[in-house]
Amino acid sequence: VQLVASGGGLVQAGGSLRLSCAASGRTFSSYRMGWFRQAPGKEREFAAGISFSGRSTYYADSVKGRFTISRDNAKNTVYLQMNNLKPEDTAVYYCALDVRPLGVFSPADNVYGYWGQGTQVTVSS
């Protein structure tokens, strides 16, 4: 499985960015997907997750109401729309694939067996 993330960049506080993650090598629609982020000097943390179909979404409290995760299974792509960005959103953002075929959603990064290369998001104040 290969995940390729893109869309990061430098934006002012209050601005928006849209991240994309293109997947190949598996039946994309059979797997839950997630976005995680890691700020300098901090541990990686869960940001958002989405079910197989896209009907269910999950968010960390820190991004709820500002970020929207979505997926297009026909394009094997998952997106993260980030609005009203804050300096504390500055981090490397990673997309990840939950390798479990069954079970319930989990924000724990140890269930995600495949990771993209990361894309840098920098929010200036």
N, C-alpha and C positions, 0 to 999 in steps of 0.2 A: 504494500500500500504506500502510495506517495501522496503527501499533502503539501500543497504549495500556497502559502499565504502571501497576500499582497494588500496594498492600499494604505499602509502607514505613512506617516509624514509629520511635518511640523505645522501646528495650528495654534491660533490664539485661543485663550480661554473664552468659552461661549460658542466656539465654532463646532464644526461637525466633520467627521470622517466616516468612510464606509470601508470596512475590511472585507476581503474575499478570501476564500480558501477552496481551492480546486482539488478534488480527490480523484485518484485513479487506482485501479488494481483490485477493487472489491465492488460488490453490489452496494453502492452508496446508500440507497434507500433502506437497507437492512440494518443500519447502525445509527445509534444516537451520536450526536456531535456536540462538541463543547468548545468554548473559547476560554482561555486562561490568560493571565498576565503576570509578569514579574517586573517589579520596580527595582531600581538599583538598591542593593543592600537588603532586599526583602525576599521572603519566600514566594514561590509561585502561588497564585491564588485563583480560584474559580471566578469567572465573570458571568458567563451565560451558557445555557445548554438548550438543546432542542431534541424533540422526539423524532422517531423514524419518519413520520409523515409531515412533521412540522406543526401539528395541531397543538402540541404542548410545548411550552417554553418555560425556562427557569432562569432566575437572575440572582446574583448577589445583591444584598441590600444596598451596597455602595453604588450600584449602577442602575438599580430599578427605577423606571420612569424616564431614564435618559438613553439607555441602550436598547436596541431591538435586534434579536437574533432571528434569522430566517434561513430557509434553504430552498433550493431549486433542484429537486432530484433528477429532473431531465438533464440538467447541466452538471450534475455531480458537484455542486457548489453550495457552501454555507457562507452566510454573510453576517456581519455585525455592524449595524448602523449605530454610530455613536454621536449623540447630540449633546449640546450644552456641556462640552468638555471642560474639565477642570484640571489645574496643574497636577493634582494628585492622581489623575488618570495616566500620567506619563509612565510608560512601561514598554517592555517588549510583549507583544500579544501573540499567543500561540493558538492555533486551532488543533483539535485533537479528536480522535475517533474512539468511541467506547466499543471495545472488542467483544463485549458480552452480547450474545444473540437474544438473551431473555433478561428478565429481571426488571427492576424499577430504576428510574433515573438516579444517578449519584454524582455529586460534585467532587468526589474524591479523585485525585489525579491518578491514583494507581489502577483505576479501571480503564484508563485510556491508554491503549497499547500503541497507538500511532500518533505522531506529533508532526506538525509542520515546522518549518525552520524559524518561524518567528518574524514579526514585522514591527519595527520601532514606531511608537506613537509618542510624540513629544508635544506637550501643551504648555505654551508660555503664558505667563501672567500679565 
